[in-house]
Amino acid sequence: MRAFRFGVQARAPMEAGGWQELARQAEGLGYDILCVPDHFDRGPAPMVALAFAAEATTTLRVGTMVLANDFRHPAALAKEAATLDVLSNGRFELGIGAGWQTSDYQRTGIAMDRPGVRIERLGEAVAIIKELLAGETVTFSGQHYTIDGLEGLPEPVRQGGPPLFVAGGSERVLRLAARTADIAGVNPNMAAGVIDERVGPSATVEATEAKIEWIRESAGERFVELELHSRVHVASITNDGRGLAEALAPAMGLDTDRALASPHSMIGTVEEVVDKLVRQREELGISYIGLSAESMEEMAPVVARLAGT
């Protein structure tokens, strides 16, 4: 059973000093990694922000959660990933997905192909990126990308490149993660292109169990090597967890019991949240927990209890 680790996802814009202080605070509170999402909103550009965070810390890992594959060519991304890995002394984790937020595509004019095409393109990109980060000279001819004798440089700190994190909520993405990634992010299905009540039915314990079974089937023997991640979208330390869940459940598209049980919510006292995470790891195998920067301090007592255990 893997030890717990906790990550913070930050997307609020801020000046350099504030950003680096956030990174140092996350490190001091026992969080393992600071991550940045990839959207065309007010948040920072992921790779630049992560370089600043790495420079301000010594042990904190930095990662993307997750890059939308359609926004970058895999050769360019592999170059940036290797560079950040070297500059952070091996503290970088590369997270990538097929892209999901409709507004990102609409506002930029980037074509948002149907999910099957985006996932097929992601599969090709992952294959290219993995070879380049392993230091291979890559020649590749696919439906979406063509690479001709490109050498993977600079050489990352870790042999084979930084850990690869593939996340999504659909069966095809999760099976791809199972076959190719070091970390599989088990997300709700966000095919609607926004996070609203339509996400709820795919965020239940039962839906998560089905997703992990897809991963198990496709991973085969390598399943025991995979780290499973869950992004917590609702986190609150409170003495009235049920009351809060009842108030939030309609927006989540769930009833109160399912909202409380969902791997994507952590609501209750410190002891209740700790017990839920331990039980969830035993039953589902999820040991890597992603939280928002807004709940970083509130959830710190849980992190202090569980991180590394």
Stockholm file with secondary structure:
# STOCKHOLM 1.0

chainA/1-309         MRAFRFGVQARAPMEAGGWQELARQAEGLGYDILCVPDHFDRGPAPMVALAFAAEATTTLRVGTMVLANDFRHPAALAKEAATLDVLSNGRFELGIGAGWQTSDYQRTGIAMDRPGVRIERLGEAVAIIKELLAGETVTFSGQHYTIDGLEGLPEPVRQGGPPLFVAGGSERVLRLAARTADIAGVNPNMAAGVIDERVGPSATVEATEAKIEWIRESAGERFVELELHSRVHVASITNDGRGLAEALAPAMGLDTDRALASPHSMIGTVEEVVDKLVRQREELGISYIGLSAESMEEMAPVVARLAGT
#=GR chainA/1-309 SS CCCBEEEEECCCCCCHHHHHHHHHHHHHTTCSEEEECCCSSSSCCHHHHHHHHHHTCSSCEEEESCEEGGGSCHHHHHHHHHHHHHHTTSCEEEEEECCCCHHHHHHHTCCCCCHHHHHHHHHHHHHHHHHHHTTCEEEEECSSCEEEEEECCSCCSSTTCSCEEEEESSHHHHHHHHHHCSEEEECCCCTTSSCSGGGGGGSSHHHHHHHHHHHHHHHGGGGGGCEEEEECSEEEECSCHHHHHHHHHHHHTSCHHHHHHCTTEEEECHHHHHHHHHHHHHHHCEEEEEEEGGGTTTTHHHHHHHBTC
#=GC SS_cons         CCCBEEEEECCCCCCHHHHHHHHHHHHHTTCSEEEECCCSSSSCCHHHHHHHHHHTCSSCEEEESCEEGGGSCHHHHHHHHHHHHHHTTSCEEEEEECCCCHHHHHHHTCCCCCHHHHHHHHHHHHHHHHHHHTTCEEEEECSSCEEEEEECCSCCSSTTCSCEEEEESSHHHHHHHHHHCSEEEECCCCTTSSCSGGGGGGSSHHHHHHHHHHHHHHHGGGGGGCEEEEECSEEEECSCHHHHHHHHHHHHTSCHHHHHHCTTEEEECHHHHHHHHHHHHHHHCEEEEEEEGGGTTTTHHHHHHHBTC
//
